[in-house]
Amino acid sequence: MMCPKCNSVLRKVEVMVNGAKSKAVSYQCQKCDYFEFEQDSSKKVLAELRESPLKIKQAIIKLSQDRLGIYFNRHIVRSLQLKKGESVYVSVPDEKHIVL
């Protein structure tokens, strides 16, 4: 395959996407940094990501003297359809996880 920008040979690279088991195939130009993803492998990775649960790293904040908390970003709020004033059940299965 040739680069549409500079006519150099594109290098085939398998790209690991965080959260997916499959790799997406990318064709990259080393001269001009052009790249494109192969459609079939990209669709497979996207399908895997849609099946997996939403995982987002959140920072712990200090609310008051002895209280800590976290803000839920809009993706979590939208995914869980949370509304102000609603209650959620919290479970602590181990030292590093909280389940809502």
JOTAWO-V604603 format. One record per backbone hydrogen bond with DSSP energy under -1.0 kcal/mol. CO is the residue of the C=O (numbers start at 0). NH is the residue of the N-H. If there is no record, write none. Layout:
((CO | NH) (CO | NH))
//
This chain:
((0 | 9) (2 | 6) (7 | 2) (10 | 27) (12 | 25) (14 | 23) (16 | 19) (23 | 14) (24 | 37) (25 | 12) (26 | 35) (27 | 10) (33 | 28) (35 | 26) (37 | 41) (38 | 42) (39 | 43) (40 | 44) (41 | 45) (42 | 46) (43 | 47) (44 | 48) (45 | 49) (46 | 50) (47 | 51) (60 | 68) (66 | 62) (66 | 63) (68 | 60) (72 | 76) (73 | 77) (74 | 78) (75 | 79) (76 | 81) (82 | 85) (90 | 98) (98 | 90))
//
